[in-house]
Every structure is written in C-alpha cells, then in structure tokens.
C-alpha cells in the first residue's frame, strides 16, 4: 500500500490564509548582499559547505525538495506527486515534465540519479554525502562494492523510485542545497565550478571574483509568472561597516545585520520598521579535535564549558542577538530538553575537572576562526582571559570565511569556531554525532560513543514520532554531557530590507537564503533598480 502526496496539496497548504497586499511587479534588479565571505570558493554547490555558495544555489539550482518557510516543513519541489510505502522505505516520485535545465535539457530521473551518485562518490568528499547517505545502497557504492546505488531506480524518464535505508522523512535531507540536481548531459564536470547550470529561476550570467555574481531571469522556469525580477546581483561585502554604508545609501536592497548594527537599526526611526527577524536553527560552537591529547578527555572539555561565561558574552558582545546554548539542538527543536540545565559558569569546577584529568598546570591549543563578528575571532579573543584563569591558553588562528569550511572538513584544525545547522530535523542534526558519519560530512569533532550510536540508531528506526523524539532528546543530552564542543549560542537572525522590497521569507534554517523567485520590487525603488 502507498500513500500519495500531491504538489497541489502542498501548495494549497502553504498559501492558505495568505493574501498579497498588492500585485507583484514584474522586472527590475535586486542587489543582494552576501555577508559571510569576501569570495566564492567555487560555483559548484556540491563541492562547498559554505553559506555564501548557497546564495548562488538559491538562484540557479533546485533540489528534489524545497523548504516551506511559512509552514516550517519540507515539500516536494521537482515532483508533482509522491507515493510512500506503508513501511516508509520506498518513495515513488512523479517528476515535473515542465522542468528544464538552463542548457535546454528536460529534467528526467537520470539527472537525479547522476547527481546523487556524484555527491556520494567518496573521491569527491562532498558535504552533501551525509544527506544522500539515507538512500539504500549508498554505503556499498561509496565503498566501491557497486557501480550503482541500489536504492535509486528509474521507472521511466518521469518516474523515480527511491528506497531508503531506514524509515525517514527524506525531505529534510533532500531539500539541502548541497543535494541540488545537476544535468547529466554535461561532459566536463569541471565547468560546474565556473559556469553552473541548474533548474532554478535565474541563469548564471557572470562572476566577477571578489566582487559579485550576476544572474538573469530564466524564461523557461517551470513556475508560471516567476521569477518577477529580471536580474539579481549577489554582491560580496564581508565587512559589516561596508554593508551598513551601502544599505543606508540605498545601494543594496537587503543586509544581514550583526549584533552592533542590530542595536543601531532598532534605535533608528528610519530603519526599525523594516527588520525581518527569525530564530534560526543554528548552534554556534567551538569544536574540539581529539587529535589534541588533552581534548580527548571529557573532563577537559567540560572544564572549558564551565570556564566560559557564556551569558555574559551573548549579552555584551553579541548584543543579545542570540540565545545562550545549553546543548546541540536549538530551543525550537522538538527534541530540546528544557529541563536539562546548561553548563554553569563555574571556574572552580573547571579547575577541579582539569586537576582530575591531569592538567592542573593547563595546556595550550589553537582555535581556527573567521573574522565573523558573531562567531569568529572576536569571540575567541573574549574567551582567552576566561580560560587563562583556569590555566588554559588559547591561540586564535585567523582564516578567511571561505577557508574555514575547508579547514574543518579536511580535519586541518585543533579546534574551530563555527555556526552549524542543527535543525529543523533533529534526526539529521544528531546524525553528525553518529560514529559512522564521515568527519568530512559533518562529524567534524570525530565524535564516537557507542551509547550515543545505540540511541541514534533506535531513533532512526523508530516509526512512532513521540518515541523517536524522546530517543533524540536522550541522545542530545548525552552529547551535552560529553561536550565535544563548547556550546555557545543559538542565533537570532535579522535582515534589514528597503521599503520597496517584497516577498522575503522568514527562513528559520538560514535567513540569508531567500526565495529569489518570490521577491519583487515596487515603483518606489531607485531608478537603477526598476
């Protein structure tokens, strides 16, 4: 027996109760700011774990599923209907017949199979590998035991059957930008890094390294009447001050705000009414590498958590544009345990734990960090004196934002400070601590605990949602106790937008990832944008 879910049903659910205040205006140019780096590491979204590359993906590519920000749920994107078997293992996708790649190729099941095999190929070490790993047969394919992924079956050009290794909601994994669908007829895959081809609403036009990436309207996009915009300029501005000046001068249309700017914009009568705020499902943390001998000891890691006055840093440095973290999963997660106490600021406890672990005289380690104001070098500098008081010396190792992801995924660090996605799916978030998850995928701290593995695997196989949530709650609490990271904060994202901008979405997964096809600008926009 199969249950069928149609695209029409999802669309009706997502727009019910919503009404547009005015008819969207066609045309115009949208200047979008990418605040996370000063350059794009690659234009091949399969190859990058960095947020700035995902801005490109939002315009150019599409994945099998998409995220519905209004209902906080994944929905089919490239299928008009989906049949699910009663055991939750087999999904049959009836693909869109109107979806075309920018090179003119019509989407078929072959393109999805090709894309998932490319992502799963271990020689590529792509970050999306952990997401497609939910498909049956990926392990054998990655191990070289099979030339194909057994869970991917082409029924015909417009029908794809996917068998999953265990019952899951595949939307959480297969909506990820790192699982975007590429055309299978491109002979040289190297071109993906310089001239991307996708199914999205905009076509790649040009890339000016260190400056901007330009995309233009795709006339054959499958959503009728969209996109509204003619052009999107994705402009690179890594410096907060540069974005602030450009926004106030009306040179850019949106700007993701840091803590200092957030306070200033709240107090400015001309700006305060055009702020989009959302509690994101991201956990900022310092991840510890067990190749550093001292950091292998749980007591040392717990001591670091006790030695840092996290609430004070959130208040003074982050300007309350965040919530102190008490574990890996964010507050909004159904598996978050509100009764589990966070690590208390207790330097004496930290010293006691260090003494028990044999590090009474302290030790030294370095933290690889980007310049990011909210989770970079400034935060590392703030914790230096706190850790020094308990005998631990920390050395910041500054790197560019674009280089941070590479350092982490290639295990080139002693510790790192980063912002990691921890929702919306708690099962997917906790997979990053499963010992069988590759370090390059998302198990960045090489975490391994047999007790955790049992809890995670039981949750993965559990069909009762309430029981699954309880198992994940236990697993999250165990990670908190083991402290493979310093639990810093859960982000509150804020985006300032110009009054002529419409169609922005409250994306809790990452506010900066906006649906460009839904955005439009009204007649009050400057002449150079109309």
C-alpha positions in Angstrom: 0.0 0.0 0.0 1.2 3.5 -0.8 0.1 7.0 0.5 0.1 9.7 -2.2 1.1 13.3 -1.6 0.5 15.8 -4.4 2.2 19.0 -5.1 -1.1 20.8 -5.4 -2.0 19.8 -1.8 1.3 21.2 -0.5 0.9 24.4 -2.4 -2.7 24.9 -1.1 -1.5 24.3 2.5 1.4 26.8 2.1 -0.7 29.6 0.8 -3.9 29.1 2.7 -4.9 32.2 4.7 -2.3 34.4 2.9 -3.2 37.3 0.7 -0.9 39.6 -1.3 -1.4 43.2 -0.3 -0.7 44.2 -3.9 0.1 42.5 -7.2 3.8 41.7 -7.6 5.5 43.9 -10.1 7.5 42.3 -13.0 11.0 43.4 -13.8 13.8 45.2 -12.0 17.2 44.4 -10.4 17.7 43.2 -6.9 21.0 43.9 -5.1 21.5 41.1 -2.6 24.4 41.1 -0.1 26.4 38.0 0.8 27.9 38.8 4.2 29.7 35.6 5.0 32.9 35.8 2.9 34.9 38.0 0.7 34.9 35.5 -2.2 33.2 32.4 -3.5 35.3 29.3 -3.1 33.6 27.7 -6.0 30.4 27.9 -8.1 29.9 24.2 -7.7 27.4 23.9 -4.9 28.0 20.2 -4.5 31.6 20.9 -3.5 31.1 23.6 -0.8 29.7 23.6 2.7 29.9 27.4 2.9 26.8 29.6 3.2 28.0 32.1 0.6 27.9 29.4 -2.1 24.3 28.6 -1.1 23.2 32.2 -2.2 24.2 31.1 -5.7 22.3 27.9 -5.4 19.1 29.6 -4.3 19.0 31.4 -7.7 20.5 28.9 -10.1 19.6 25.4 -8.8 16.8 23.3 -7.4 16.8 20.2 -5.2 14.2 17.4 -5.1 12.5 19.0 -2.1 12.3 22.7 -1.0 11.7 24.3 2.4 8.3 26.0 3.0 9.3 28.8 5.4 5.7 29.6 6.3 4.8 26.1 7.4 8.3 25.1 8.5 8.2 21.9 6.6 10.0 20.4 3.5 7.8 20.0 0.4 8.3 18.3 -3.0 9.9 20.7 -5.5 10.7 18.6 -8.6 7.8 16.1 -8.3 4.1 16.7 -8.8 3.2 13.8 -6.6 4.9 11.3 -4.3 3.8 7.8 -3.3 5.1 6.5 0.0 5.0 2.8 1.0 3.4 1.8 4.3 6.8 0.9 5.8 8.2 4.3 5.0 11.1 2.9 3.0 10.0 3.3 -0.6 9.1 6.7 -2.2 8.0 7.0 -5.8 8.4 10.4 -7.3 6.4 11.5 -10.3 8.6 14.2 -11.7 7.7 17.5 -13.2 7.5 17.4 -17.0 7.9 21.1 -17.4 11.3 21.5 -15.5 14.1 22.4 -17.8 17.8 23.0 -17.2 19.4 26.2 -18.4 21.1 24.3 -21.2 17.8 23.2 -22.6 17.7 19.7 -21.2 14.4 18.5 -19.7 14.6 17.0 -16.2 14.5 13.2 -16.1 15.1 10.6 -13.4 18.6 10.1 -14.9 19.6 13.6 -13.7 18.7 12.9 -10.1 20.5 9.5 -10.2 23.5 11.2 -11.7 23.5 14.0 -9.1 23.2 11.7 -6.1 26.0 9.4 -7.3 28.2 12.4 -7.9 27.5 13.6 -4.3 28.0 10.2 -2.8 31.3 9.5 -4.6 33.9 9.4 -1.8 36.7 10.7 -4.1 34.8 14.0 -4.2 34.4 14.3 -0.4 31.3 16.5 -1.0 29.5 17.8 2.1 26.1 16.6 0.8 27.3 13.0 1.1 25.8 12.7 4.6 22.4 13.7 3.2 22.2 11.2 0.4 23.5 8.6 2.8 19.9 7.9 3.8 19.4 6.1 0.4 19.8 2.4 0.4 23.0 1.2 -1.3 25.0 4.4 -0.8 27.4 2.7 1.6 28.2 -0.1 -0.9 28.6 2.5 -3.7 30.9 4.6 -1.6 32.9 1.5 -0.6 33.4 0.6 -4.2 31.3 -2.6 -3.9 28.8 -1.4 -6.5 28.9 0.8 -9.5 25.3 2.0 -8.8 23.2 3.0 -5.8 20.7 0.2 -5.4 18.1 2.4 -3.8 17.8 4.5 -6.9 15.6 3.0 -9.6 14.5 4.7 -12.8 10.9 3.6 -13.6 10.8 5.8 -16.7 12.0 9.3 -17.6 9.4 10.9 -15.4 9.3 8.4 -12.5 11.9 7.7 -9.9 11.7 5.2 -7.1 14.0 5.8 -4.1 14.4 3.1 -1.4 15.8 4.5 1.9 18.0 2.6 4.3 15.5 3.2 7.1 12.2 5.0 7.6 12.8 8.7 7.3 11.3 11.9 6.2 13.5 12.3 3.1 12.5 16.0 2.6 14.8 17.2 5.4 17.9 15.7 3.7 17.0 16.1 0.0 16.0 19.7 0.2 19.6 20.7 1.1 21.3 23.0 -1.4 24.3 20.6 -1.4 22.0 18.0 -2.9 20.9 20.2 -5.9 20.1 18.4 -9.1 22.6 18.8 -12.0 22.1 18.0 -15.7 23.5 14.6 -16.6 24.5 15.6 -20.1 27.4 17.9 -19.3 30.6 16.3 -20.5 33.1 18.2 -18.4 32.1 18.4 -14.7 34.8 20.9 -14.1 32.6 23.5 -15.7 30.2 23.4 -12.8 32.7 25.3 -10.8 32.9 28.2 -13.2 29.6 28.2 -15.3 26.9 26.5 -13.2 23.8 25.0 -14.9 20.7 24.4 -12.9 16.9 24.2 -12.9 16.3 27.4 -10.9 14.6 30.7 -11.8 17.8 32.5 -12.8 20.6 31.8 -15.3 24.2 32.3 -14.5 25.5 35.4 -16.3 28.9 36.4 -14.9 31.2 36.1 -11.9 33.5 38.9 -11.0 35.8 37.3 -8.4 35.9 39.2 -5.2 33.1 41.5 -6.3 29.8 39.9 -7.3 27.9 37.2 -9.1 25.2 38.1 -11.6 22.2 36.0 -12.6 19.4 36.8 -15.0 15.8 35.7 -15.4 15.3 32.2 -16.9 12.4 32.4 -19.3 11.6 28.7 -19.2 11.3 28.4 -15.4 8.5 26.0 -14.5 6.6 28.3 -12.1 4.3 30.4 -14.3 4.9 34.1 -14.0 8.1 33.7 -11.9 10.6 35.0 -11.3 9.4 38.6 -11.0 12.9 40.1 -11.1 15.0 40.5 -14.3 18.3 40.3 -12.6 19.9 39.6 -9.2 23.4 40.9 -8.3 24.8 38.9 -5.4 27.3 41.3 -4.1 30.2 40.3 -1.8 30.5 42.5 1.3 32.2 40.7 4.2 32.6 43.9 6.3 29.7 45.0 8.4 30.6 48.6 8.0 30.6 48.4 4.2 27.2 46.8 4.2 25.9 49.4 6.6 27.1 52.3 4.4 25.8 50.7 1.2 22.4 50.0 2.8 22.0 53.5 4.2 23.0 54.9 0.8 20.3 52.6 -0.8 22.9 50.9 -3.0 21.8 47.4 -1.7 18.3 46.1 -1.0 18.9 43.8 2.0 21.5 43.5 4.6 22.0 40.8 7.2 22.8 42.6 10.5 25.4 41.8 13.1 24.9 42.5 16.8 26.1 46.1 16.8 24.1 47.0 13.7 21.1 45.3 15.2 21.1 47.6 18.1 21.7 50.7 16.0 18.9 49.9 13.5 16.4 49.2 16.3 17.0 52.8 17.5 16.8 54.4 14.1 13.3 55.6 13.2 14.0 55.4 9.5 15.1 51.7 9.7 13.4 50.0 12.6 10.2 49.2 10.8 11.9 47.2 8.1 13.6 44.5 10.0 12.9 40.8 9.4 13.8 38.7 12.5 13.7 35.0 13.0 15.1 32.5 15.5 17.4 30.3 13.3 18.2 26.6 13.8 21.9 27.2 14.1 24.2 26.4 17.0 27.4 28.4 17.3 30.2 26.4 18.9 33.9 25.7 19.3 34.5 22.1 18.1 37.4 20.2 19.7 39.6 17.8 17.7 40.5 14.6 19.6 43.9 14.6 17.9 44.9 17.1 20.6 45.6 14.8 23.5 44.1 17.0 26.3 40.9 17.4 24.3 40.3 13.7 24.2 39.3 13.8 27.9 35.7 14.6 28.5 36.6 16.3 31.8 38.8 18.8 30.0 36.0 19.6 27.5 33.5 20.0 30.4 36.0 22.3 32.1 36.2 24.6 29.1 32.4 24.9 29.1 32.4 25.7 32.8 35.3 28.2 32.5 33.5 30.4 29.9 30.8 32.9 31.0 28.6 32.3 28.0 25.6 34.5 29.0 28.0 37.5 29.5 29.5 37.1 26.0 26.0 36.8 24.5 24.9 40.0 26.3 28.0 42.1 25.8 29.5 41.0 22.5 26.5 39.5 20.7 24.2 42.3 21.9 21.5 39.8 22.8 21.1 38.8 19.1 21.3 35.2 20.2 20.3 32.8 23.0 22.9 31.0 25.2 23.2 27.4 24.1 22.6 24.6 26.5 23.2 21.7 24.1 23.5 20.9 20.4 19.8 21.0 19.4 18.3 24.5 19.4 15.4 25.7 21.6 12.9 25.3 18.8 13.7 21.7 18.3 11.1 19.2 19.5 13.9 17.1 21.0 15.3 20.0 23.0 15.1 19.2 26.8 14.0 22.4 28.6 14.7 20.7 31.9 18.3 19.9 31.1 20.5 22.5 32.8 23.2 24.2 30.7 26.8 24.3 31.9 27.1 26.9 34.7 29.8 29.4 34.7 32.0 27.9 37.4 35.8 28.4 37.2 36.4 26.5 40.4 34.6 23.5 38.9 36.6 23.9 35.8 39.9 23.8 37.8 38.7 20.7 39.7 37.9 18.9 36.4 41.3 19.8 34.9 43.1 18.5 38.0 41.2 15.2 37.8 42.2 14.9 34.2 45.9 15.6 34.9 46.0 19.1 33.5 46.3 21.0 36.7 49.1 23.1 35.1 47.0 23.7 32.0 47.7 23.2 28.3 47.6 25.1 25.0 45.5 24.8 21.9 44.6 26.9 18.9 41.2 27.8 17.5 40.7 28.3 13.8 38.4 31.2 13.3 37.0 33.5 10.6 36.6 37.3 11.1 32.8 36.9 11.8 31.6 39.3 14.5 29.1 36.8 16.0 31.1 33.5 15.9 34.7 34.3 14.9 38.0 35.8 16.1 36.3 38.4 18.4 34.6 35.6 20.3 37.8 33.7 20.7 39.5 36.8 22.0 36.8 37.2 24.5 37.2 33.7 26.0 41.0 34.0 26.2 41.2 35.6 29.7 38.4 33.4 31.0 40.3 30.2 30.0 43.6 31.7 31.1 42.2 32.0 34.6 41.9 28.2 34.8 45.3 27.6 33.2 44.3 27.0 29.6 46.0 29.0 26.9 44.1 29.5 23.6 45.7 30.9 20.4 43.4 32.2 17.7 44.3 31.1 14.2 42.5 33.6 11.9 41.4 32.4 8.4 39.1 33.8 5.7 35.5 32.8 5.9 35.8 30.9 2.6 38.8 28.9 4.1 37.1 28.0 7.3 34.9 25.3 5.9 37.8 23.7 4.0 39.9 23.6 7.2 37.1 21.9 9.2 36.1 19.4 6.6 39.7 18.3 5.9 40.5 17.9 9.6 43.1 20.7 9.5 42.4 22.2 12.9 43.0 21.7 16.6 39.7 23.5 17.4 37.4 25.6 15.3 34.6 28.1 15.9 31.7 27.9 13.5 28.0 28.1 13.1 26.4 24.7 12.4 22.9 23.9 11.2 21.1 22.0 14.0 17.6 21.8 12.6 14.9 21.7 11.5 15.2 17.9 11.5 16.6 16.7 14.9 17.4 13.3 13.4 19.5 14.8 10.7 21.2 17.1 13.2 22.1 14.3 15.6 23.4 12.2 12.7 26.5 14.4 12.8 27.5 12.7 16.1 26.9 9.2 14.8 30.3 7.4 14.7 29.5 6.1 11.1 29.1 9.7 9.8 32.2 10.8 8.0 34.3 13.6 9.5 34.3 15.4 6.2 30.5 15.2 6.0 29.5 16.7 9.4 31.1 14.7 12.2 33.7 17.4 12.5 34.8 16.5 16.0 35.2 12.8 15.1 32.8 12.0 17.9 32.3 8.3 18.8 30.3 7.0 21.6 28.6 3.5 21.5 25.9 4.6 23.8 25.0 7.5 21.6 25.1 5.2 18.5 22.5 2.9 20.1 20.2 5.9 20.9 20.6 7.4 17.4 20.0 4.1 15.6 17.0 3.4 17.7 15.6 6.8 16.9 16.4 6.4 13.2 14.4 3.1 13.1 11.5 4.3 15.3 8.2 5.0 13.5 6.4 6.5 16.4 7.1 10.3 16.3 6.8 10.7 20.1 9.1 7.8 20.9 11.6 9.0 18.3 11.6 12.5 19.8 12.3 11.0 23.2 15.2 9.0 22.0 16.7 12.0 20.2 16.2 14.0 23.4 18.3 11.4 25.3 20.9 11.5 22.6 21.2 15.3 22.7 21.6 15.2 26.4 24.4 12.7 26.1 26.2 14.9 23.6 25.8 17.8 26.1 27.4 15.7 28.8 30.3 14.6 26.6 30.9 18.2 25.5 32.6 17.6 22.1 32.2 21.3 21.6 31.8 24.5 23.7 28.1 25.2 23.4 28.0 28.9 22.6 24.6 30.2 21.3 21.6 29.8 19.1 21.4 32.5 16.5 18.7 35.2 16.2 18.9 36.3 12.5 18.0 39.8 11.5 17.7 41.2 8.0 17.2 44.9 7.2 15.3 45.5 3.9 14.5 48.5 1.9 10.8 49.6 1.9 10.4 48.8 -1.9 11.3 45.1 -1.4 8.6 42.5 -1.1 8.4 38.7 -0.9 11.1 38.0 1.7 10.6 34.8 3.7 11.1 34.1 7.4 13.5 31.2 6.7 14.5 29.8 10.2 17.0 27.5 8.5 19.1 30.4 7.3 17.5 33.8 6.9 20.0 34.9 4.3 18.8 32.1 2.0 15.9 33.8 0.3 13.5 32.6 -2.5 14.6 34.9 -5.2 11.8 33.8 -7.5 9.2 35.3 -5.0 11.0 38.6 -4.5 9.8 41.7 -6.3 10.3 45.5 -6.0 7.7 48.2 -6.3 7.7 51.5 -8.1 9.3 53.3 -5.2 12.6 51.6 -5.9 15.5 53.8 -7.2 15.6 54.2 -11.0 18.7 52.0 -11.4 16.7 49.0 -9.9 13.4 49.4 -11.9 
